[in-house]
Amino acid sequence: YLEKSEDAEKAYQTILGLKPDDLAATSNLLALHLMQPEKQAEAEAEFEAVVSRHPPHGAGLLRAIRALVHNNFGEATEALKPVLENDHSDVFDIYQGFFILVLRLAASHGYGDKLLAWLDEQGLSDRYWPLRVAFDAYLHGEARLMDVNPEVRGAAKRIFEWLNAPRRLAPPASVPHNKPKGRRRRAAA
């Protein structure tokens, strides 16, 4: 829903109108506002109150999102490290959207390859090999998925599709049409 921010905001506000304590809607709205410069001040004001309602791994993902929005790669990886080191099963279930958002933000802010290198340096690539393969394919092309064995490829393909969904669903860029060239006129002498 983060790709269509106006629709997303309306949906989250509707949910909060019905259920004011809904943590998912509150958190998604927070993430959405963090990414909108005109609403960042509002998001910053409520950030700690929302984050404190999450378990450490959920809070870590929100902190990583915030850091990447502010172009702070070091802070993002500092927040991400305990999330990945502690094997929280719901990181890829309940918090899947936030995790995908972290990866998309890293890529869009030019930190994609740096994040891959960080995963390798931290020894996390082996544990999360399908994730690493999918993110590499997201950064460098889907053909990279063919470089791994079929067992890994299946899981990596699903993750790649989640990452790539906004690109796949985006309207095609308009291609300028070349006007047919007519005969040139000679300048009068």
Phi and psi in degrees as GROMACS dihedral restraints (atoms count N, CA, C in turn):
[ dihedral_restraints ]
;  ai    aj    ak    al  type     phi  dphi    fc
    3     4     5     6     1   -67.4    20    10
    4     5     6     7     1   -17.5    20    10
    6     7     8     9     1   -73.8    20    10
    7     8     9    10     1   -26.3    20    10
    9    10    11    12     1  -116.2    20    10
   10    11    12    13     1    79.4    20    10
   12    13    14    15     1   -61.8    20    10
   13    14    15    16     1   -37.3    20    10
   15    16    17    18     1   -65.8    20    10
   16    17    18    19     1   -45.6    20    10
   18    19    20    21     1   -64.3    20    10
   19    20    21    22     1   -41.8    20    10
   21    22    23    24     1   -62.1    20    10
   22    23    24    25     1   -46.5    20    10
   24    25    26    27     1   -60.1    20    10
   25    26    27    28     1   -43.7    20    10
   27    28    29    30     1   -60.9    20    10
   28    29    30    31     1   -43.0    20    10
   30    31    32    33     1   -63.4    20    10
   31    32    33    34     1   -46.0    20    10
   33    34    35    36     1   -65.6    20    10
   34    35    36    37     1   -38.9    20    10
   36    37    38    39     1   -65.5    20    10
   37    38    39    40     1   -38.0    20    10
   39    40    41    42     1   -62.7    20    10
   40    41    42    43     1   -46.4    20    10
   42    43    44    45     1   -59.8    20    10
   43    44    45    46     1   -45.2    20    10
   45    46    47    48     1   -67.3    20    10
   46    47    48    49     1   -28.0    20    10
   48    49    50    51     1   -65.8    20    10
   49    50    51    52     1   -33.5    20    10
   51    52    53    54     1   -86.5    20    10
   52    53    54    55     1   -34.7    20    10
   54    55    56    57     1  -141.0    20    10
   55    56    57    58     1    83.8    20    10
   57    58    59    60     1   -57.6    20    10
   58    59    60    61     1   -23.4    20    10
   60    61    62    63     1   -96.2    20    10
   61    62    63    64     1    12.4    20    10
   63    64    65    66     1   -65.0    20    10
   64    65    66    67     1   110.0    20    10
   66    67    68    69     1   -68.1    20    10
   67    68    69    70     1   -38.0    20    10
   69    70    71    72     1   -63.3    20    10
   70    71    72    73     1   -48.1    20    10
   72    73    74    75     1   -64.6    20    10
   73    74    75    76     1   -42.9    20    10
   75    76    77    78     1   -61.0    20    10
   76    77    78    79     1   -43.9    20    10
   78    79    80    81     1   -70.0    20    10
   79    80    81    82     1   -41.3    20    10
   81    82    83    84     1   -64.6    20    10
   82    83    84    85     1   -38.5    20    10
   84    85    86    87     1   -65.6    20    10
   85    86    87    88     1   -39.7    20    10
   87    88    89    90     1   -60.1    20    10
   88    89    90    91     1   -48.7    20    10
   90    91    92    93     1   -60.9    20    10
   91    92    93    94     1   -42.7    20    10
   93    94    95    96     1   -60.7    20    10
   94    95    96    97     1   -45.3    20    10
   96    97    98    99     1   -68.4    20    10
   97    98    99   100     1   -32.5    20    10
   99   100   101   102     1   -60.5    20    10
  100   101   102   103     1   -32.7    20    10
  102   103   104   105     1   -88.0    20    10
  103   104   105   106     1    -2.1    20    10
  105   106   107   108     1  -110.3    20    10
  106   107   108   109     1   109.4    20    10
  108   109   110   111     1   -50.0    20    10
  109   110   111   112     1   -37.5    20    10
  111   112   113   114     1   -72.8    20    10
  112   113   114   115     1   -12.4    20    10
  114   115   116   117     1  -118.7    20    10
  115   116   117   118     1     6.0    20    10
  117   118   119   120     1   -63.6    20    10
  118   119   120   121     1   -37.8    20    10
  120   121   122   123     1   -61.1    20    10
  121   122   123   124     1   -41.6    20    10
  123   124   125   126     1   -63.4    20    10
  124   125   126   127     1   -43.1    20    10
  126   127   128   129     1   -64.8    20    10
  127   128   129   130     1   -42.7    20    10
  129   130   131   132     1   -62.7    20    10
  130   131   132   133     1   -37.2    20    10
  132   133   134   135     1   -65.0    20    10
  133   134   135   136     1   -32.6    20    10
  135   136   137   138     1  -104.1    20    10
  136   137   138   139     1    -0.1    20    10
  138   139   140   141     1   -55.1    20    10
  139   140   141   142     1   -56.8    20    10
  141   142   143   144     1   -63.7    20    10
  142   143   144   145     1   -35.8    20    10
  144   145   146   147     1   -64.5    20    10
  145   146   147   148     1   -40.3    20    10
  147   148   149   150     1   -72.8    20    10
  148   149   150   151     1   -47.1    20    10
  150   151   152   153     1   -60.4    20    10
  151   152   153   154     1   -36.4    20    10
  153   154   155   156     1   -65.9    20    10
  154   155   156   157     1   -15.3    20    10
  156   157   158   159     1   -85.3    20    10
  157   158   159   160     1    -6.8    20    10
  159   160   161   162     1   -99.4    20    10
  160   161   162   163     1   156.1    20    10
  162   163   164   165     1   -68.0    20    10
  163   164   165   166     1   166.1    20    10
  165   166   167   168     1   -52.9    20    10
  166   167   168   169     1   -39.4    20    10
  168   169   170   171     1   -71.0    20    10
  169   170   171   172     1   -35.6    20    10
  171   172   173   174     1   -67.2    20    10
  172   173   174   175     1   -43.2    20    10
  174   175   176   177     1   -62.5    20    10
  175   176   177   178     1   -39.9    20    10
  177   178   179   180     1   -61.7    20    10
  178   179   180   181     1   -40.3    20    10
  180   181   182   183     1   -66.2    20    10
  181   182   183   184     1   -41.4    20    10
  183   184   185   186     1   -64.8    20    10
  184   185   186   187     1   -37.9    20    10
  186   187   188   189     1   -66.5    20    10
  187   188   189   190     1   -36.8    20    10
  189   190   191   192     1   -66.5    20    10
  190   191   192   193     1   -40.5    20    10
  192   193   194   195     1   -60.0    20    10
  193   194   195   196     1   -49.4    20    10
  195   196   197   198     1   -59.1    20    10
  196   197   198   199     1   -44.2    20    10
  198   199   200   201     1   -63.1    20    10
  199   200   201   202     1   -42.8    20    10
  201   202   203   204     1   -67.5    20    10
  202   203   204   205     1   -37.4    20    10
  204   205   206   207     1   -58.7    20    10
  205   206   207   208     1   -35.2    20    10
  207   208   209   210     1   -93.4    20    10
  208   209   210   211     1    14.6    20    10
  210   211   212   213     1    57.1    20    10
  211   212   213   214     1    40.3    20    10
  213   214   215   216     1  -115.1    20    10
  214   215   216   217     1    87.3    20    10
  216   217   218   219     1   -63.5    20    10
  217   218   219   220     1   -41.5    20    10
  219   220   221   222     1   -59.7    20    10
  220   221   222   223     1   -45.1    20    10
  222   223   224   225     1   -66.2    20    10
  223   224   225   226     1   -36.8    20    10
  225   226   227   228     1   -63.6    20    10
  226   227   228   229     1   -45.7    20    10
  228   229   230   231     1   -70.8    20    10
  229   230   231   232     1   -31.7    20    10
  231   232   233   234     1   -62.8    20    10
  232   233   234   235     1   -38.6    20    10
  234   235   236   237     1   -74.8    20    10
  235   236   237   238     1   -33.5    20    10
  237   238   239   240     1   -77.8    20    10
  238   239   240   241     1   -30.7    20    10
  240   241   242   243     1   -55.6    20    10
  241   242   243   244     1   -53.0    20    10
  243   244   245   246     1   -66.6    20    10
  244   245   246   247     1   -26.8    20    10
  246   247   248   249     1   -62.1    20    10
  247   248   249   250     1   -43.7    20    10
  249   250   251   252     1   -84.3    20    10
  250   251   252   253     1   -28.6    20    10
  252   253   254   255     1   -75.7    20    10
  253   254   255   256     1   -24.3    20    10
  255   256   257   258     1   -99.0    20    10
  256   257   258   259     1     9.4    20    10
  258   259   260   261     1    47.7    20    10
  259   260   261   262     1    54.2    20    10
  261   262   263   264     1   -80.7    20    10
  262   263   264   265     1   117.8    20    10
  264   265   266   267     1   -62.3    20    10
  265   266   267   268     1   -32.3    20    10
  267   268   269   270     1   -84.5    20    10
  268   269   270   271     1     0.9    20    10
  270   271   272   273     1   -58.4    20    10
  271   272   273   274     1   -39.5    20    10
  273   274   275   276     1   -98.6    20    10
  274   275   276   277     1     6.2    20    10
  276   277   278   279     1  -111.6    20    10
  277   278   279   280     1   -79.1    20    10
  279   280   281   282     1   -64.0    20    10
  280   281   282   283     1   -39.5    20    10
  282   283   284   285     1  -103.9    20    10
  283   284   285   286     1    18.0    20    10
  285   286   287   288     1   -55.2    20    10
  286   287   288   289     1   -45.1    20    10
  288   289   290   291     1   -60.0    20    10
  289   290   291   292     1   -42.2    20    10
  291   292   293   294     1   -67.6    20    10
  292   293   294   295     1   -37.8    20    10
  294   295   296   297     1   -65.8    20    10
  295   296   297   298     1   -43.6    20    10
  297   298   299   300     1   -61.8    20    10
  298   299   300   301     1   -39.9    20    10
  300   301   302   303     1   -62.9    20    10
  301   302   303   304     1   -40.6    20    10
  303   304   305   306     1   -57.4    20    10
  304   305   306   307     1   -46.8    20    10
  306   307   308   309     1   -64.8    20    10
  307   308   309   310     1   -43.4    20    10
  309   310   311   312     1   -63.6    20    10
  310   311   312   313     1   -41.7    20    10
  312   313   314   315     1   -65.0    20    10
  313   314   315   316     1   -42.1    20    10
  315   316   317   318     1   -57.7    20    10
  316   317   318   319     1   -45.0    20    10
  318   319   320   321     1   -65.1    20    10
  319   320   321   322     1   -46.7    20    10
  321   322   323   324     1   -69.9    20    10
  322   323   324   325     1   -22.4    20    10
  324   325   326   327     1   -95.5    20    10
  325   326   327   328     1     9.1    20    10
  327   328   329   330     1    81.8    20    10
  328   329   330   331     1    16.3    20    10
  330   331   332   333     1  -103.9    20    10
  331   332   333   334     1     9.9    20    10
  333   334   335   336     1   -57.9    20    10
  334   335   336   337     1   -56.9    20    10
  336   337   338   339     1   -65.5    20    10
  337   338   339   340     1   -32.8    20    10
  339   340   341   342     1   -65.9    20    10
  340   341   342   343     1   -37.0    20    10
  342   343   344   345     1   -69.3    20    10
  343   344   345   346     1   -39.2    20    10
  345   346   347   348     1   -59.8    20    10
  346   347   348   349     1   -45.4    20    10
  348   349   350   351     1   -62.7    20    10
  349   350   351   352     1   -40.4    20    10
  351   352   353   354     1   -62.5    20    10
  352   353   354   355     1   -43.9    20    10
  354   355   356   357     1   -58.2    20    10
  355   356   357   358     1   -41.5    20    10
  357   358   359   360     1   -64.9    20    10
  358   359   360   361     1   -48.0    20    10
  360   361   362   363     1   -61.7    20    10
  361   362   363   364     1   -34.7    20    10
  363   364   365   366     1   -82.3    20    10
  364   365   366   367     1    -4.9    20    10
  366   367   368   369     1    74.3    20    10
  367   368   369   370     1    21.0    20    10
  369   370   371   372     1   -93.0    20    10
  370   371   372   373     1   -15.2    20    10
  372   373   374   375     1   -62.3    20    10
  373   374   375   376     1   -41.0    20    10
  375   376   377   378     1   -62.3    20    10
  376   377   378   379     1   -42.0    20    10
  378   379   380   381     1   -68.9    20    10
  379   380   381   382     1   -34.2    20    10
  381   382   383   384     1  -119.1    20    10
  382   383   384   385     1    42.4    20    10
  384   385   386   387     1   -55.9    20    10
  385   386   387   388     1   -46.7    20    10
  387   388   389   390     1   -59.8    20    10
  388   389   390   391     1   -37.3    20    10
  390   391   392   393     1   -64.1    20    10
  391   392   393   394     1   -44.9    20    10
  393   394   395   396     1   -62.6    20    10
  394   395   396   397     1   -44.3    20    10
  396   397   398   399     1   -62.0    20    10
  397   398   399   400     1   -44.2    20    10
  399   400   401   402     1   -63.2    20    10
  400   401   402   403     1   -43.0    20    10
  402   403   404   405     1   -67.9    20    10
  403   404   405   406     1   -38.4    20    10
  405   406   407   408     1   -61.1    20    10
  406   407   408   409     1   -42.8    20    10
  408   409   410   411     1   -65.4    20    10
  409   410   411   412     1   -37.6    20    10
  411   412   413   414     1   -61.8    20    10
  412   413   414   415     1   -39.5    20    10
  414   415   416   417     1   -77.8    20    10
  415   416   417   418     1   -37.5    20    10
  417   418   419   420     1  -120.8    20    10
  418   419   420   421     1     3.1    20    10
  420   421   422   423     1   115.6    20    10
  421   422   423   424     1   142.5    20    10
  423   424   425   426     1   -60.2    20    10
  424   425   426   427     1   -24.0    20    10
  426   427   428   429     1   -58.5    20    10
  427   428   429   430     1   -25.3    20    10
  429   430   431   432     1   -60.0    20    10
  430   431   432   433     1   -23.3    20    10
  432   433   434   435     1   -65.2    20    10
  433   434   435   436     1   -23.0    20    10
  435   436   437   438     1   -77.8    20    10
  436   437   438   439     1    -8.6    20    10
  438   439   440   441     1   -82.7    20    10
  439   440   441   442     1     0.4    20    10
  441   442   443   444     1  -122.8    20    10
  442   443   444   445     1   165.0    20    10
  444   445   446   447     1   -67.2    20    10
  445   446   447   448     1   157.7    20    10
  447   448   449   450     1   -58.0    20    10
  448   449   450   451     1   -33.4    20    10
  450   451   452   453     1   -63.9    20    10
  451   452   453   454     1   -43.7    20    10
  453   454   455   456     1   -73.0    20    10
  454   455   456   457     1   -39.0    20    10
  456   457   458   459     1   -57.7    20    10
  457   458   459   460     1   -40.6    20    10
  459   460   461   462     1   -59.8    20    10
  460   461   462   463     1   -49.3    20    10
  462   463   464   465     1   -67.8    20    10
  463   464   465   466     1   -41.6    20    10
  465   466   467   468     1   -63.7    20    10
  466   467   468   469     1   -37.4    20    10
  468   469   470   471     1   -61.8    20    10
  469   470   471   472     1   -42.8    20    10
  471   472   473   474     1   -62.6    20    10
  472   473   474   475     1   -44.8    20    10
  474   475   476   477     1   -64.7    20    10
  475   476   477   478     1   -42.8    20    10
  477   478   479   480     1   -57.8    20    10
  478   479   480   481     1   -43.4    20    10
  480   481   482   483     1   -62.6    20    10
  481   482   483   484     1   -38.2    20    10
  483   484   485   486     1   -63.7    20    10
  484   485   486   487     1   -46.1    20    10
  486   487   488   489     1   -61.7    20    10
  487   488   489   490     1   -42.4    20    10
  489   490   491   492     1   -86.4    20    10
  490   491   492   493     1    -5.7    20    10
  492   493   494   495     1   -51.7    20    10
  493   494   495   496     1   -47.0    20    10
  495   496   497   498     1   -62.1    20    10
  496   497   498   499     1   -36.0    20    10
  498   499   500   501     1   -66.7    20    10
  499   500   501   502     1   -43.5    20    10
  501   502   503   504     1   -67.4    20    10
  502   503   504   505     1   -34.7    20    10
  504   505   506   507     1   -89.9    20    10
  505   506   507   508     1    -9.8    20    10
  507   508   509   510     1   -68.5    20    10
  508   509   510   511     1   143.5    20    10
  510   511   512   513     1   -63.5    20    10
  511   512   513   514     1   146.6    20    10
  513   514   515   516     1   -62.9    20    10
  514   515   516   517     1   144.6    20    10
  516   517   518   519     1   -65.9    20    10
  517   518   519   520     1   140.2    20    10
  519   520   521   522     1   -71.5    20    10
  520   521   522   523     1   136.8    20    10
  522   523   524   525     1  -103.5    20    10
  523   524   525   526     1   124.7    20    10
  525   526   527   528     1   -64.6    20    10
  526   527   528   529     1   137.4    20    10
  528   529   530   531     1   -87.7    20    10
  529   530   531   532     1   134.0    20    10
  531   532   533   534     1   -79.1    20    10
  532   533   534   535     1   129.8    20    10
  534   535   536   537     1   -77.1    20    10
  535   536   537   538     1   140.8    20    10
  537   538   539   540     1   -62.7    20    10
  538   539   540   541     1   138.1    20    10
  540   541   542   543     1   -82.6    20    10
  541   542   543   544     1   127.6    20    10
  543   544   545   546     1   -90.2    20    10
  544   545   546   547     1  -178.7    20    10
  546   547   548   549     1   -72.8    20    10
  547   548   549   550     1   137.3    20    10
  549   550   551   552     1   -77.5    20    10
  550   551   552   553     1   142.9    20    10
  552   553   554   555     1   -92.7    20    10
  553   554   555   556     1   142.8    20    10
  555   556   557   558     1   -86.3    20    10
  556   557   558   559     1   141.2    20    10
  558   559   560   561     1   -69.1    20    10
  559   560   561   562     1   140.8    20    10
  561   562   563   564     1   -69.5    20    10
  562   563   564   565     1   139.9    20    10
